[in-house]
Structures are given as C-alpha cells and as structure tokens.
C-alpha cells in the first residue's frame, strides 16, 4: 500500500488541509473548557489535518455532547477552534439532533 499522498496538501472545495489525515467525530464526554481543548490540541499536534471535535447537540441537556444549543457557546467554540488551528489543523463539528419518541 502506498502512502504517497497522505502527507500532501489537499483542497476540499475552499478548505485547504495540510494533509489527508482526518480525525473523525469522537465523543469524549469532557465539558467545554481546558480539558476538552487540550485533548484536541494534542491530536492537532500529532499531525491530523482536519479534526471533528465531537457530536454537538443542538438541544440543551444532551449528555456527552458539546452544547451548541445557543449563541452563548460561541466564545468557547471559537477558543477551541483557534487552539486547534494554532497547531496547524482545521476544526469541524458534527451537529447532532436526536430523534425523539
């Protein structure tokens, strides 16, 4: 198996990534803050080009998700994205809306 292109730049639409290593969505159950940020910064330092920072719940009170249910979470998400970007990776989220009964 050839890894010829793994560490080369790639462009996905208008998004340029430093390589083709993608960290898929992972739910850590860490609350928004320093622990969560440090966790994903370490992955960025490890070389991932694109990091999906977990399932992000659009409703309040969803356990084990990053809360994106209101604009009050924007500053924390901005800090997380900036910390990841500072290590050379791009950040993304997976929005999650669970289906009720």
Secondary structure, 3 states (H helix, E strand, C coil): CCCCCCCCCEEECCEEECCCCEECCCCCCCCCCHHHHHHHHHHHHCCCCEEEEEEEECCCCCCCCEECCCHHHHHHHHHHHHHHHHCCCEEEEEEECCCCC
